[in-house]
């Protein structure tokens, strides 16, 4: 093990560890190991479970970021691994900004700090304002539907659901500098495609010879998108593929995969989510802005993965469209395993993520 841009370690948990975590978050992310001496030899950590709980609480309380923390065994010694994801915004520790440079954590100041803060100032796409999009362009029925679902499920402070349309949308974080945001448009506008090209899902059904049998597009609010897409996919299997024996993609895997695509798609690329339906497989492709070192194994291992559209994810969570943060992949793999199917395949290329769910039985 060597110290480098994304790897460091300490013998014990100290204040300097917080600086290293801050530095990783402001660079490309990285891993910090606790319980190793200066030469990288494992020396262990006393009362690992308590140490992990204390570390997690301190990181969350003092920097308000979520990291992956787990106990590892090295040379028979119990140590700790802290996996720090890159943050899209600037992170500070006690008012100071640090950033990883090679194998060291550097404090940023002067022009370097100014440049760094400016680079992180640009809001992500879902939080950007839409020129000329007004409250009259929002669908009152969709907003009422959201409020009813959110109140019934109970995942949000009901006080945020009271008031005028303007007050509710602002309390939900869907207004920026008195302008509606892209997230508001995708969730509640009467016609998202009027404001943004590619805001829909295209579903195509193919026969065994690879010939297109039929196609359908699903349009409208993201609040209804997941249910509508799942309905179309099941309809195609039952009516076009004539698969009435129940051998479909497991319900949980299908819904979670569609929900992931709808929730985390990089809509700024203005390309629709694409789904291909075959007799023995289902392919779902969406635009994605993932780290270069992203892997499905890493995403399954971490308790919370980086969300491309955190505001949209929150709204879908409040409305019950998605059930949990960060464990969707594990639910997909689990349901496929329970059904005796081959494991899903994930491929990342050119700002896109392709998921292939295979219907072949493993026995």
C-alpha positions as CSV (number, residue, x, y, z in Angstrom):
1,X,0.0,0.0,0.0
2,X,1.3,3.4,-1.0
3,X,0.3,6.9,-0.2
4,X,-0.9,8.8,-3.3
5,X,-3.6,11.1,-4.6
6,X,-6.4,8.8,-3.4
7,X,-4.9,6.8,-0.6
8,X,-3.6,7.7,2.9
9,X,-3.5,6.2,6.4
10,X,-3.0,7.1,10.1
11,X,-2.1,5.1,13.2
12,X,-5.0,6.5,15.1
13,X,-8.0,8.8,14.6
14,X,-6.8,12.4,15.1
15,X,-7.9,15.9,14.1
16,X,-5.5,15.7,11.1
17,X,-7.8,12.9,9.8
18,X,-10.6,15.4,9.3
19,X,-8.3,17.6,7.2
20,X,-7.5,14.6,5.0
21,X,-11.1,13.7,4.5
22,X,-11.9,17.3,3.6
23,X,-9.0,17.2,1.1
24,X,-10.3,14.0,-0.5
25,X,-13.8,15.4,-0.8
26,X,-12.5,18.5,-2.6
27,X,-10.4,16.5,-5.1
28,X,-11.2,13.2,-6.7
29,X,-12.2,11.4,-3.5
30,X,-10.1,8.7,-1.8
31,X,-9.7,6.3,1.0
32,X,-8.3,6.9,4.5
33,X,-7.2,3.9,6.6
34,X,-7.0,4.0,10.4
35,X,-4.8,1.6,12.3
36,X,-1.6,1.6,10.2
37,X,1.8,2.9,11.2
38,X,3.9,5.3,9.1
39,X,5.3,2.4,7.0
40,X,1.9,1.1,6.2
41,X,2.0,-1.8,8.6
42,X,-1.3,-2.8,10.3
43,X,-1.3,-2.1,14.1
44,X,-5.1,-2.2,14.6
45,X,-7.7,-0.1,16.3
46,X,-9.1,-0.6,19.8
47,X,-12.9,-1.0,20.0
48,X,-13.5,-0.7,16.3
49,X,-17.3,-0.5,16.4
50,X,-17.3,2.5,18.8
51,X,-14.5,4.2,16.8
52,X,-16.5,3.8,13.6
53,X,-19.7,5.3,15.2
54,X,-17.7,8.2,16.6
55,X,-15.9,8.9,13.3
56,X,-19.2,8.8,11.3
57,X,-20.9,11.2,13.7
58,X,-18.0,13.6,13.7
59,X,-17.7,13.7,9.9
60,X,-21.4,14.2,9.5
61,X,-21.6,16.8,12.3
62,X,-18.6,18.9,11.4
63,X,-18.5,18.7,7.5
64,X,-22.1,17.4,6.7
65,X,-20.9,14.8,4.2
66,X,-21.6,11.1,4.0
67,X,-18.8,8.6,3.7
68,X,-18.5,4.9,3.6
69,X,-16.9,3.4,6.7
70,X,-16.2,-0.2,7.4
71,X,-14.1,-2.5,9.5
72,X,-11.4,-4.4,7.7
73,X,-8.9,-7.1,8.8
74,X,-5.3,-6.8,7.8
75,X,-2.5,-9.1,9.1
76,X,-4.9,-10.3,11.8
77,X,-5.5,-6.7,13.0
78,X,-8.9,-4.9,13.0
79,X,-8.6,-1.6,11.2
80,X,-10.9,1.0,9.6
81,X,-11.4,2.0,6.0
82,X,-13.1,5.4,5.2
83,X,-14.2,5.8,1.6
84,X,-14.6,9.5,0.8
85,X,-16.5,10.4,-2.4
86,X,-15.8,13.5,-4.4
87,X,-18.3,16.3,-3.6
88,X,-19.8,18.5,-6.3
89,X,-19.5,21.5,-4.0
90,X,-16.7,22.9,-1.9
91,X,-16.3,21.3,1.6
92,X,-14.6,23.0,4.5
93,X,-13.4,21.9,7.9
94,X,-13.6,24.6,10.7
95,X,-13.9,27.2,8.0
96,X,-10.7,26.1,6.1
97,X,-10.6,24.4,2.7
98,X,-8.2,21.6,2.0
99,X,-7.5,19.7,-1.2
100,X,-5.5,16.6,-2.0
101,X,-2.3,17.2,-4.0
102,X,-0.3,14.1,-4.7
103,X,0.2,12.3,-1.4
104,X,-0.4,15.3,0.8
105,X,-3.4,17.4,1.9
106,X,-2.9,21.1,1.2
107,X,-4.7,24.1,2.7
108,X,-6.1,26.4,0.0
109,X,-5.7,30.1,0.4
110,X,-5.3,33.3,-1.7
111,X,-5.8,33.0,-5.5
112,X,-5.8,29.2,-5.4
113,X,-8.7,29.2,-2.9
114,X,-10.6,31.8,-5.0
115,X,-10.2,29.8,-8.2
116,X,-11.3,26.6,-6.4
117,X,-14.5,28.2,-5.0
118,X,-15.4,29.7,-8.3
119,X,-15.0,26.3,-10.0
120,X,-17.5,24.8,-7.5
121,X,-19.9,27.7,-7.6
122,X,-21.8,26.8,-10.8
123,X,-25.0,25.1,-9.6
124,X,-25.6,21.6,-11.0
125,X,-28.1,21.3,-13.8
126,X,-31.2,20.5,-11.7
127,X,-30.7,23.6,-9.6
128,X,-30.2,26.1,-12.5
129,X,-33.0,28.6,-13.2
130,X,-35.2,28.4,-16.3
131,X,-35.8,31.7,-18.0
132,X,-39.5,32.6,-18.6
133,X,-40.8,29.4,-16.9
134,X,-43.5,30.7,-14.5
135,X,-45.7,29.3,-11.8
136,X,-48.5,29.2,-14.3
137,X,-46.5,26.6,-16.2
138,X,-46.7,24.3,-13.2
139,X,-49.4,21.6,-13.1
140,X,-51.6,22.2,-10.1
141,X,-52.8,18.6,-10.3
142,X,-49.2,17.2,-10.1
143,X,-48.4,19.4,-7.1
144,X,-51.5,18.2,-5.3
145,X,-50.7,14.6,-6.1
146,X,-47.2,15.1,-4.7
147,X,-48.6,16.7,-1.5
148,X,-51.1,13.9,-1.0
149,X,-48.5,11.2,-1.5
150,X,-45.8,12.9,0.6
151,X,-48.3,13.5,3.5
152,X,-49.5,9.9,3.5
153,X,-46.0,8.5,3.5
154,X,-44.7,10.9,6.1
155,X,-41.1,11.4,5.0
156,X,-41.2,15.1,4.9
157,X,-42.1,17.9,7.3
158,X,-45.8,18.6,6.5
159,X,-45.2,22.3,7.1
160,X,-43.4,22.4,3.8
161,X,-46.5,21.2,2.0
162,X,-48.7,24.0,3.3
163,X,-49.3,27.4,1.6
164,X,-49.6,28.7,-1.9
165,X,-48.1,27.0,-4.9
166,X,-45.2,29.5,-4.8
167,X,-44.6,28.9,-1.1
168,X,-44.6,25.1,-1.4
169,X,-42.2,25.0,-4.4
170,X,-39.9,27.4,-2.6
171,X,-40.0,25.4,0.6
172,X,-39.1,22.3,-1.4
173,X,-35.9,23.9,-2.7
174,X,-37.3,24.2,-6.3
175,X,-36.8,28.0,-6.6
176,X,-33.5,29.8,-6.9
177,X,-33.1,33.6,-7.0
178,X,-36.9,33.8,-7.4
179,X,-36.8,31.6,-10.5
180,X,-38.1,28.1,-11.0
181,X,-35.3,25.5,-11.4
182,X,-34.9,22.6,-13.8
183,X,-35.9,20.2,-11.1
184,X,-39.2,22.0,-10.7
185,X,-39.7,21.8,-14.4
186,X,-39.0,18.1,-14.7
187,X,-41.2,17.3,-11.7
188,X,-44.2,19.6,-11.9
189,X,-44.4,21.4,-15.3
190,X,-47.3,20.7,-17.6
191,X,-45.0,19.9,-20.5
192,X,-41.3,19.2,-19.5
193,X,-40.3,18.8,-23.2
194,X,-41.4,22.3,-24.0
195,X,-38.6,23.5,-21.8
196,X,-36.1,20.7,-22.3
197,X,-35.5,18.3,-25.2
198,X,-35.0,14.7,-24.4
199,X,-37.2,14.7,-21.2
200,X,-38.9,11.4,-22.0
201,X,-38.3,7.6,-22.2
202,X,-38.2,5.7,-25.5
203,X,-39.1,2.0,-25.3
204,X,-38.5,-0.3,-28.3
205,X,-39.6,-4.0,-28.6
206,X,-37.6,-6.4,-30.8
207,X,-38.3,-10.0,-32.0
208,X,-35.7,-12.8,-31.9
209,X,-34.3,-11.7,-35.2
210,X,-33.6,-8.2,-33.9
211,X,-36.4,-6.6,-35.9
212,X,-38.3,-3.8,-34.4
213,X,-41.8,-4.9,-33.5
214,X,-43.2,-1.8,-31.8
215,X,-42.1,1.3,-30.0
216,X,-43.6,3.7,-27.5
217,X,-42.5,7.0,-25.8
218,X,-43.4,7.9,-22.3
219,X,-43.7,11.6,-21.6
220,X,-44.5,13.8,-18.7
221,X,-43.5,14.4,-15.1
222,X,-40.8,12.4,-13.4
223,X,-43.3,11.8,-10.6
224,X,-45.3,9.5,-12.9
225,X,-42.5,8.3,-15.2
226,X,-41.4,5.2,-13.3
227,X,-44.9,3.7,-12.9
228,X,-45.7,4.5,-16.6
229,X,-42.5,3.0,-17.9
230,X,-42.8,-0.2,-15.9
231,X,-46.4,-0.5,-17.1
232,X,-45.4,-0.2,-20.8
233,X,-42.5,-2.7,-20.4
234,X,-44.8,-5.3,-18.8
235,X,-47.4,-4.7,-21.5
236,X,-44.8,-5.4,-24.2
237,X,-43.7,-8.7,-22.6
238,X,-47.3,-9.9,-22.1
239,X,-48.7,-8.8,-25.5
240,X,-45.8,-8.7,-27.9
241,X,-43.6,-11.4,-26.4
242,X,-46.5,-13.6,-25.3
243,X,-44.7,-14.4,-22.0
244,X,-47.6,-15.3,-19.8
245,X,-45.7,-17.8,-17.7
246,X,-44.5,-15.1,-15.2
247,X,-40.9,-15.3,-16.3
248,X,-40.4,-11.5,-16.5
249,X,-37.6,-9.4,-15.0
250,X,-38.3,-9.5,-11.2
251,X,-40.6,-6.7,-10.2
252,X,-38.2,-5.2,-7.8
253,X,-35.3,-5.3,-10.3
254,X,-37.3,-3.8,-13.0
255,X,-38.7,-1.0,-10.9
256,X,-35.4,-0.2,-9.2
257,X,-33.5,-0.1,-12.5
258,X,-36.1,2.2,-14.1
259,X,-36.2,4.4,-11.0
260,X,-32.3,4.7,-11.0
261,X,-32.4,5.8,-14.7
262,X,-35.2,8.3,-14.1
263,X,-33.7,9.6,-10.9
264,X,-30.0,9.9,-11.8
265,X,-30.0,10.5,-15.6
266,X,-27.8,13.4,-16.7
267,X,-30.7,15.3,-18.4
268,X,-28.4,18.2,-19.4
269,X,-27.2,16.1,-22.3
270,X,-30.8,16.3,-23.8
271,X,-31.0,12.7,-24.7
272,X,-33.9,10.5,-23.7
273,X,-33.6,7.3,-21.6
274,X,-33.7,4.4,-23.9
275,X,-35.1,0.9,-23.2
276,X,-34.9,-2.1,-25.5
277,X,-37.2,-5.1,-24.8
278,X,-36.1,-8.5,-26.0
279,X,-37.5,-12.0,-25.2
280,X,-34.5,-12.9,-23.0
281,X,-33.1,-9.6,-21.9
282,X,-34.0,-6.0,-21.1
283,X,-31.5,-3.1,-21.8
284,X,-31.9,0.3,-20.1
285,X,-29.6,3.1,-21.1
286,X,-29.4,6.7,-19.8
287,X,-26.9,9.5,-19.9
288,X,-24.7,9.6,-16.8
289,X,-22.0,11.8,-15.4
290,X,-20.1,9.2,-13.4
291,X,-16.5,9.4,-12.0
292,X,-13.9,7.8,-14.2
293,X,-13.2,5.1,-11.6
294,X,-16.9,4.2,-11.0
295,X,-17.7,0.5,-10.7
296,X,-20.8,-1.4,-9.9
297,X,-18.9,-3.3,-7.2
298,X,-17.9,0.0,-5.5
299,X,-21.5,1.4,-5.8
300,X,-22.9,-1.7,-4.2
301,X,-20.3,-1.6,-1.4
302,X,-20.9,2.0,-0.3
303,X,-24.1,2.7,1.8
304,X,-24.8,5.9,-0.1
305,X,-23.7,6.6,-3.6
306,X,-23.2,10.0,-5.3
307,X,-26.5,11.3,-6.7
308,X,-26.4,13.3,-9.9
309,X,-29.8,14.9,-9.1
310,X,-30.1,15.1,-5.3
311,X,-33.1,17.5,-5.4
312,X,-35.0,15.3,-7.8
313,X,-34.0,12.2,-5.7
314,X,-35.4,13.9,-2.6
315,X,-38.8,14.7,-4.3
316,X,-39.1,11.1,-5.6
317,X,-38.3,9.8,-2.2
318,X,-40.8,12.0,-0.4
319,X,-43.5,10.9,-2.9
320,X,-42.7,7.2,-2.5
321,X,-41.4,6.7,-6.0
322,X,-38.1,5.5,-4.7
323,X,-37.8,3.7,-1.3
324,X,-34.3,4.1,-0.1
325,X,-31.2,6.2,-0.8
326,X,-28.1,4.4,-2.0
327,X,-29.2,0.8,-1.8
328,X,-31.1,0.4,-5.1
329,X,-28.3,-1.6,-6.8
330,X,-28.1,-4.1,-4.0
331,X,-31.9,-4.6,-4.2
332,X,-31.6,-5.2,-8.0
333,X,-28.9,-7.9,-7.5
334,X,-30.7,-9.5,-4.6
335,X,-34.0,-9.8,-6.5
336,X,-32.3,-11.3,-9.6
337,X,-30.5,-13.8,-7.4
338,X,-33.8,-14.7,-5.6
339,X,-35.4,-15.3,-9.0
340,X,-32.5,-17.5,-10.1
341,X,-31.5,-15.2,-13.0
342,X,-28.1,-14.2,-14.2
343,X,-26.7,-11.1,-12.5
344,X,-27.2,-7.7,-14.2
345,X,-24.4,-6.2,-16.4
346,X,-23.4,-2.5,-16.0
347,X,-21.4,-0.8,-18.7
348,X,-20.2,2.8,-18.6
349,X,-19.0,4.6,-21.8
350,X,-19.1,8.1,-23.2
351,X,-21.2,9.7,-20.5
352,X,-23.8,6.9,-20.5
353,X,-24.7,4.0,-18.3
354,X,-26.2,0.8,-19.8
355,X,-27.8,-1.9,-17.7
356,X,-28.6,-5.3,-19.2
357,X,-31.0,-7.5,-17.2
358,X,-30.9,-11.1,-18.4
359,X,-33.9,-13.4,-18.2
360,X,-32.0,-16.7,-18.7
361,X,-32.3,-19.0,-15.8
362,X,-29.1,-20.1,-14.1
363,X,-30.3,-23.7,-13.6
